[in-house]
Amino acid sequence: MGGRVNLNGARISDCTFGPGNRFSVSNQTLTGTTQLQSGGPQMLFLDPGGAARTVKLWASPKIGEFLWIINTADAAEVITVQDSAGVALSPACTPTQNEMVLLVYTGATLGWRQFVGLGA
């Protein structure tokens, strides 16, 4: 077996996993509707900032692109995830306080698929 097998203590940054997935991190307090951009961070720690908030995904995603959203609210505040046009995902994607969601784009037929409530 060639190559490196053990990377203890290594820091990997700006590497691509699959179609454009960089797996970078962002920590934000939201103040209104947030439009995500293609190529942006894929692990989002989002505090709704005292109210329910909407997060819109980017237009023209590629199959295999993924995104983690962790709702870090300090109270019962929901984040509603929509497509780039502002249409709710089906089924609805609404992580509440202390929940997280993994979203994966599966193509035009099924669109974004999600696991909601992980870690709740």
Secondary structure, 3 states (H helix, E strand, C coil): CCCCCCCCCCCCCCCCECCCECCCEEEEECCCCEECCCCCCCEEEEECCCCCEEEECCCCCCCCCEEEEEECCCCCCCEEEECCCCCEEEEEECCCCCCEEEEEECCCCCCEEEEEEECC
